[in-house]
Amino acid sequence: MRGLGISLILLLCCQAGAAQTHDWLFPEAQLLPTLKAGPRDPATQGQFVHSWDNPTDFGPGGAGEVSTSQAVPVFRLAGHSNQDALIVGLEGAVFARFSLQVITRELANTDWVFAVPLVLHRDGGWLRLRYYHTSSHLGDEYQRRFGPSSINFSRDGADFTGYVRPSPRLALYGMTFWSVNSHPEESQLWEFRGGIELDPDDSASWRAFLMADIHVEEGTGWTPRWTLQTGLWMPRVQSRPLRLTLKLIHGPSPMGQFRRRTTGQISLGLSWNP
């Protein structure tokens, strides 16, 4: 599974860098939008995390979290811009949490994401229907330290997202996710998300932003997870937006192996949009 995830991400990176021979094949990157406010939205990032309510057995303290991601528009089926385009793409991401409470910096958890989105743009907003898969794995070092406790965590299903901009500096979104193959529940389940972005315009450097996201899931008894982000848009790197982000999370852990444990954490880091 890990080898498959690495192969998919490498493939996405290679496709993103390939020369475009047709304007309908691998169109402009901005035609495949992604959400930013949630803890598992695709981003290449590094952050220092302090948990006062740590879902892992390390207890309260520090950790580092890194991720790599790619989102590639593959086919433009109709239209030409973010006013009317219909896009099929690929998304891939890996999120890893390392403990800073031991000198060996042991890997605690990794989450893998793969998705195939179909996005319809309309007047600056968009609708997205997406096949979505995620799985989660405990680190080998973590299991040697605390004993084997890994669960078979995965979700396969489809989500539907609507994203609107009532004004240039305000965006709202809502998502419904239906998992047809869920573990460890061994059943179908529902998830819902909603959020707000204040000043989501990522074209200007040194501009402040604020984002909030709420997520509820049938598998955790509908207990909400709140994510609040604030920070600054930084100068672009290789034409991609860079963010300095302060993030607060409270509720069920976003790490799949610890999904039924509560987390309270604050983090500071850099996030590079896909």
N, C-alpha and C positions, 0 to 999 in steps of 0.2 A: 504494500500500500504506500509506504513512504517513497519507494523507488518510482512508483507510478506518479505520485505527486510531484517529485523533482523533475521527472521527464516532461510532465505537462507544463510546468512553469518554464523550463528551458525552451520548450517548443513555442510558448507564447512570446518569450523574449526574442527568439529568432524571427518569428513572424512579424513582430512589431518593428524590427529593424530592416526588414526586407524592402527592396525598392518596389514601388507600386507601379504596376504595368497597366492597370485599369482603374478608373476612378470609383468603380463599384466594389472593388476588391481591396481590403484593408484601407478603408477611407480614413479621414482625419480622426485623431484620437478623441477629440471633444464630443464626437457623435455617440460615444458610449459612456453615458454618465454613471457615476457611482455615488452612493451615500457616504457620508463622512463622519456622522455623529456617533455611531455605534462602536463598541469595542472590537467587533469582528468584521467591520467594513474594510474592504481592501485598501491597504496602505503599506508602503515600505517605511518602517519606522524603528526607532530605538528609544526606549524610555526607562527611567528609573522609577520604581514603584515602591511606595511604602504602604503596607497593609496593617491597619490596626485590628482588622477582623480577617485573618488569613485563612482561606479555605484549605490550604495545604497543611500538613502536619508540622511544618517548620515553625508555625506560630507567628505572632506579630513581628514585623521587621521588614527588611528591604529585599528587593528582587529586581532583576532586569528583565525586560521583555523586548524582543526583537521580532520583526516580521518582514517578509518580502512578498511582493504581490505584482500582478500584472493584469490589466484589463485591455483587451484588444478588440476593436471593431473589425469583424471579418468580412461581412457582406453588407452592402447598402442595397436593400431591396426596392426602395422607393424614395422619392424626395431627394433634396440636396443639402439641407441645412438643419439647424436645430429648431426650425419652424415647421418642418414637414417630413423629416427623414424617417425611414423604417430600417432598423439596424439589427443584425444578428452578430453576436460577439462571443468571446470566451473570457472567463475570469478565473484566476487561480491565486491562492494565498496560503502562506504558512506562518503561524504565530507560535513563538516559543517563549516559555517562562523559565528563568534561571534563578536559583536562590543565591542571594548575596550574604546569607547568614553563615555559610560554610566556605572555607578557603578554596575548595575545589569548584565552587560556582556550579553546583549540580543542576542538571536539567530536571525540572519538575513535570512539565506538561508541554505537549505540542498539539495544536489544532490545525487541521488541513481543510481547505475550502476549494471546491471546484464548482463552476456554474456556467450555464449557457443562457444568456439573456436575449430576449427579443424586445426591442425598445422602439416605441412610437413617439416621436416628438410632435408637439403641437404648441405653437406660440410661446416658446420658452419653457414650457413644462413638458412632462413626459409620462407615459404609461409603460410599465415593464412587466412582462411575463417571463419567468425564469425557472429553468430546472436548476436545483440547488442540492449539493451534497456537502456534508461536513463530517469529519471523524476526528477523534481525539485519542491521544496515547500518552501514558505515563512514561517519564524518563527511566532508563535502566538504573541510573544511580539512585533515584528516588526510591525505587522498589527494593534495591539492595539495602538501603538505609532503614526504611520503615516497613518492609515486608511486602510481598506481592498483593496488590489491592486494585489492579487495573480492572476496569469494566469495559464491555464491548459497547462503546458509545458511537453512534452514527445517526445521521438524519439524511433521508433521500425524499425529495418531494418537489413541489412547485410553489413559488410565491408570486403574488401580484402586488405591484407597488404603484401608487400614484403620487406624483411630485408636481407641485404648483408654486408659482411665484406671484403672489399678489402685488408685490412691488419689487424693484430691482435689488433691494437689500433685505428682502424677507422671503423665505421659502418654507413651505409646509409639506409634509409627506405622511403617508400611511401605508402599511404593508400587512397583508394576510399571507401566512405560510401554512400549507397543508403537507405534512410528512406522511407518505404512504408506507414507509419502511423505517421504523424507529426502534432504536435499541438504547438502553436496556428494556424499554417498555414492551417491546415485542408487539406493538400495535400502532395504529394510526393516531396522529395527534395534531393539534392546531397551535399556532403561534401568531401573535399580533405585535406590530410595532407602530409607533408614531413619533414624530419629531418636528423640530423647528430649527431653522438656521437663520441667524441674524448676521447680515452682511456676508452672504455666501460668495460674493464676487471675489474670485481669486486672481484677478488681473493686476491688482495694485499692491505694492509692497508696503510693509509697516502699517497695515491697517488691522485694527482689532476685529475679532469675530467672537461669536457666542453660539454654541450649539447644544441642544438638549434632546435626549432620546429616551423613550420608555419602551420596555419590552416585557411581554407576559407570555407564558408558555403553559400549556396543559400539563406537561411533564413535571413542572415544579409547583403545581397547585395554584397557578395564576398569581404567584407572588411577583410583584413588579421589580424589574431591575432598572434603576435610573442611571443614566450616564450624562454628565455635564462637562462640556469642554469650552475653554476659552483660551485665547492666545493671540498671536500675530501672524499675518501672512508675511513670509520672508521673500527676498528676491528669488526669482525662479532659477532652477538648476536644470540645464538641458531642456528648457522650455516647459518644465513641469513644476507645478506649485509646491512650495515648501512651507510648512507650518511649524511654529514654535507653540507647543500645546501643553496646557495644564488641564488634567483630566481627573474627574471625580466619579467613582462608581460605587453604587450601593445596591445590594440585592443578591439574587442568585449569581454565582460566579459565571463569567463568560467562558471559563475553561471547561471543556466538555467532561473531563474526568471528575470534576468537582461541581458539576452543575447543580446538584441538590444541596450544596453548602453555601452559606451566606458569605459575601465578601464586603468589606468596606475598605476602599483604597484611594490613594491620590498618587498621581504620576506626573512627571515632567519629561518631555522629550521632543524630538523632531519627527515630523510625519511628512512623507513625500507622496503626493497623490499619484495613483497609477495613470 
